[in-house]
Amino acid sequence: MANNNNQNIKALKEALLEKLPSTRVREQELLCHHTTFKIGGPADLFIEPTTMDELSFTLRTIHELQVPVTIIGGGSNILVKDGGIRGAVVSVRHMTQIMDCNDNVLCIGSGYMLKDASEFAWENGLSGLEFAIGIPGTLGGAVFMNAGAYDGEMSNVVTTVRAVDFEGNIKEYDASHLDFGYRHSVFHDNHEVIGEVVMTLQPGDKDAIKARMDELTEKRESKQPLEYASAGSTFKRPPGYFAGTLIEQTGLKGLSVGDAQVSHKHAGFVINTDNAKAKDVLDLIKEVQKRVYDQHGVHLEPEVRMIGEDN
């Protein structure tokens, strides 16, 4: 099977190089360089399209050659296992063009960092994305999750999304067909890849917009261990509780496995203090789940998506 996979990867690489430069089609790329956890083994083939046409061509070619595919953006909510990912990994992180900005409407590539989109809106005197200043990850990831914070969420501002299905067809969705819910969008169900996002904002006072962004940034920095690599909040909020509070009450701040540690600053975060392996993080998550359940009878469910295979 491995041999067959290798042949498919070689054929896929050759096909993609007809349209993409070799710098953006790479074999055995370590995914620790592409996740905020700074953890993860190699991808068989790592591909970085920059436009809708390139994304469409890439997904169509992968489909035709029947190679398994994984899509990543900013890598801010994933833990890639130490054995890496078989098949193709397509990163939309470089789909960062700003196509349009007029009449309060922004059209931006899905790989643009959400924080940068928030700042771009402020620079153009547009209000509505202030809440997004502290959310890690890309615009596409934020739409996929209907990300939100501090009383704002993506569903309030997104008016159109252009996406590509796994056969390479480009689709367009208006707001009424995006099926936004709590941390949910239609893309959870149709598995299409978000390529471009159109948002409609409101004209606002630049100073007031900046003041709100500064306030939210200060709130976040004072509470979260941003000085360490992590995938953000490690556990979902259990009904009726806060994960961080339960973990702290169980006395687990600072608990470590290898270089994976429960943050001293916020117990809801598992951090990589230096050179943690995915196995360290997974073992630590299991231990935290066990001890919290033993003490409080509450099962903590990971919010971080685990992908790839063990060594």
C-alpha positions in Angstrom: 0.0 0.0 0.0 2.8 2.4 1.0 4.4 1.8 -2.4 1.2 2.5 -4.3 0.8 5.7 -2.2 4.3 6.8 -3.1 3.6 6.4 -6.8 0.4 8.4 -6.5 2.2 11.2 -4.6 4.9 11.3 -7.3 2.2 11.5 -10.1 0.3 14.1 -8.2 3.4 16.3 -7.7 4.2 16.1 -11.4 0.6 17.0 -12.4 0.5 20.0 -9.9 3.9 21.3 -11.1 2.3 22.1 -14.5 0.6 25.1 -12.9 2.2 25.6 -9.5 5.9 26.6 -8.7 8.0 23.9 -7.0 8.4 26.1 -3.9 4.6 25.6 -3.2 4.5 21.8 -3.8 6.8 20.1 -1.3 7.3 16.5 -0.3 7.8 15.4 3.4 7.0 18.9 4.8 7.1 18.9 8.6 3.8 20.2 9.8 5.2 21.5 13.1 6.1 24.6 10.9 2.4 25.1 10.0 0.6 24.8 13.3 0.4 27.1 16.3 1.2 24.2 18.6 4.6 23.8 16.8 4.0 20.1 16.7 3.4 17.6 13.9 5.2 15.0 11.7 5.5 15.2 7.9 2.9 15.5 5.1 3.6 13.3 2.1 2.9 16.2 -0.1 2.3 19.8 1.1 0.6 22.2 -1.4 0.1 26.0 -1.1 -2.4 27.5 -3.6 -2.7 31.3 -3.7 -5.8 31.9 -5.8 -9.2 30.4 -6.4 -8.0 29.0 -9.8 -5.0 27.3 -8.2 -7.2 25.9 -5.4 -9.7 24.6 -7.9 -6.9 23.0 -10.0 -5.2 21.5 -7.0 -8.4 19.9 -5.6 -9.5 18.6 -9.0 -6.1 17.0 -9.6 -6.0 15.4 -6.2 -9.5 14.0 -6.8 -8.6 12.6 -10.2 -5.5 10.8 -8.9 -7.5 9.6 -5.8 -5.1 10.8 -3.2 -6.4 11.4 0.3 -6.5 15.1 1.2 -6.5 17.2 4.4 -7.1 21.0 4.4 -5.5 23.3 6.9 -5.4 27.1 7.3 -3.6 28.8 10.1 -3.2 25.5 12.0 -4.5 27.2 15.2 -7.0 24.6 16.4 -5.3 21.3 15.4 -2.9 18.8 16.9 -1.0 17.0 14.1 0.2 13.6 15.4 3.9 12.7 15.3 3.6 10.3 12.4 2.3 13.1 10.2 -0.4 13.0 7.5 -0.6 10.6 4.6 -1.6 11.9 1.2 -1.9 15.6 0.3 -2.1 18.5 2.8 -3.5 21.6 1.1 -2.8 24.9 3.1 -4.9 27.9 2.2 -2.7 30.1 4.4 -1.3 32.0 1.3 -4.7 32.8 -0.2 -4.4 36.3 1.2 -5.4 38.7 -1.6 -7.6 41.6 -0.7 -9.8 41.7 -3.8 -12.0 44.6 -2.9 -12.7 47.3 -0.3 -15.4 49.8 -1.1 -18.9 50.8 0.1 -18.3 49.1 3.5 -17.7 45.8 1.7 -14.5 43.8 2.1 -13.6 40.8 -0.1 -10.6 38.9 1.2 -8.9 35.6 0.6 -9.6 32.9 3.2 -5.9 32.6 4.2 -5.8 36.2 5.5 -5.3 36.1 9.3 -8.5 37.2 11.1 -6.5 39.6 13.3 -5.1 41.3 10.2 -8.6 41.5 8.7 -9.8 43.2 11.9 -6.9 45.7 11.7 -7.5 46.3 7.9 -11.2 47.1 8.7 -10.1 49.6 11.4 -7.6 51.3 9.0 -10.4 51.8 6.6 -12.8 53.2 9.2 -15.0 50.2 9.2 -16.6 48.8 12.4 -18.0 45.2 13.0 -14.8 43.1 13.2 -13.4 44.5 16.5 -14.4 41.3 18.3 -12.1 39.3 16.0 -8.8 41.0 17.0 -7.9 38.3 19.5 -9.1 35.2 17.7 -6.2 33.2 16.3 -6.3 31.7 12.8 -7.4 32.6 9.3 -10.5 34.2 8.0 -11.6 30.9 6.3 -11.2 29.0 9.6 -13.2 31.7 11.4 -16.1 31.3 8.9 -15.9 27.5 9.0 -16.3 27.7 12.9 -18.5 30.8 12.9 -15.9 32.0 15.4 -16.9 34.6 17.9 -15.8 36.4 21.1 -17.1 39.3 23.2 -20.6 39.4 21.8 -19.5 39.3 18.1 -19.4 36.4 15.7 -18.7 35.9 12.0 -22.3 35.4 11.1 -23.0 39.1 11.9 -20.7 40.3 9.1 -20.3 37.6 6.4 -22.5 38.2 3.4 -21.0 35.9 0.7 -18.5 33.0 0.6 -16.9 31.4 -2.4 -15.7 27.9 -1.9 -14.3 24.9 -3.9 -15.6 21.4 -3.7 -13.3 18.3 -3.8 -13.9 17.9 -7.5 -12.6 21.5 -8.2 -16.0 23.2 -8.8 -16.2 26.8 -7.5 -19.4 27.5 -5.6 -20.9 30.7 -4.2 -23.1 31.0 -1.1 -25.0 34.0 0.2 -25.6 34.6 3.9 -29.0 32.7 3.9 -27.3 29.5 2.7 -24.4 29.5 5.2 -26.3 27.7 7.9 -24.5 29.6 10.7 -25.0 28.3 14.3 -22.9 28.1 17.4 -19.4 27.3 16.1 -21.0 25.8 13.0 -21.4 26.6 9.3 -22.6 24.8 6.2 -19.0 23.8 5.5 -19.0 21.3 8.4 -21.6 19.4 6.3 -20.6 19.9 2.7 -16.8 19.8 3.4 -16.1 22.3 0.7 -13.0 24.5 1.0 -13.5 28.2 1.7 -11.5 30.4 -0.7 -12.9 33.9 -0.5 -15.0 35.8 2.0 -17.1 38.9 1.5 -18.0 40.9 4.6 -20.3 43.9 5.0 -19.3 46.3 7.8 -20.5 49.7 9.1 -18.7 53.0 8.8 -17.4 54.0 12.3 -15.1 56.3 14.2 -11.5 55.1 13.8 -10.5 56.1 17.4 -13.5 54.4 18.9 -12.8 51.2 16.8 -9.2 51.2 17.9 -10.1 51.8 21.6 -12.4 48.7 21.6 -9.7 46.6 19.9 -7.1 47.7 22.4 -9.5 46.8 25.3 -10.2 43.3 23.9 -6.5 42.7 23.2 -5.6 43.7 26.8 -8.3 41.4 28.2 -7.0 38.5 26.2 -3.3 39.0 26.9 -3.8 39.3 30.6 -5.6 36.0 30.8 -4.1 33.7 28.1 -0.6 32.2 27.9 0.2 33.8 24.5 3.9 33.6 25.1 3.8 29.8 24.5 2.9 27.6 21.6 -0.6 26.2 21.9 -3.8 25.5 20.0 -5.8 27.9 22.0 -8.4 26.6 24.4 -7.8 22.8 24.7 -11.3 21.7 26.0 -14.8 22.6 25.0 -16.9 24.3 27.7 -18.9 21.5 29.5 -22.5 22.5 30.1 -22.8 24.4 33.4 -19.1 24.6 34.0 -15.8 26.2 32.8 -13.1 23.8 31.7 -10.3 26.0 33.1 -12.0 26.3 36.5 -12.5 22.6 36.9 -8.9 21.8 35.9 -7.6 24.5 38.4 -9.9 23.2 41.2 -8.5 19.7 40.6 -5.0 21.2 41.2 -3.6 20.5 37.8 -2.0 23.9 36.8 1.6 23.1 35.8 1.0 19.4 35.4 3.4 18.2 32.7 4.1 15.2 30.4 7.4 15.8 28.6 7.3 19.4 27.3 3.5 19.6 27.3 2.1 21.4 30.3 -1.2 22.7 31.7 -0.6 26.5 31.7 0.0 28.2 35.0 -1.7 31.3 33.6 -4.9 29.6 32.4 -5.6 26.0 33.2 -7.8 25.6 30.1 -4.7 25.8 27.9 -2.3 22.9 27.3 1.0 24.6 26.1 4.2 23.4 24.4 6.9 24.8 26.7 9.8 23.8 24.3 9.8 20.7 22.1 6.7 18.7 23.0 5.6 15.7 20.9 1.9 15.1 20.0 2.1 12.0 22.2 3.0 14.2 25.2 0.0 16.4 24.6 -2.4 13.5 24.1 -1.1 11.7 27.3 -1.5 15.0 29.2 -5.1 15.5 27.9 -6.0 11.9 29.0 -4.6 12.5 32.4 -6.4 15.8 32.9 -9.7 14.2 31.7 -9.3 11.3 34.1 -8.5 13.4 37.2 -11.2 16.0 36.5 -13.7 13.1 36.0 -12.6 11.3 39.2 -12.9 14.5 41.2 -16.0 16.3 39.7 -17.8 13.6 37.6 -17.5 15.8 34.5 -16.1 14.6 31.2 -14.0 17.2 29.4 -14.2 16.9 25.6 -11.2 18.3 23.6 -11.9 21.3 21.4 -8.6 20.8 19.5 -8.9 18.6 16.4 -6.5 15.7 16.4 -5.4 14.7 12.9 -2.7 12.4 11.3 -1.3 9.2 12.6 0.9 8.0 15.4 4.6 7.2 14.9 
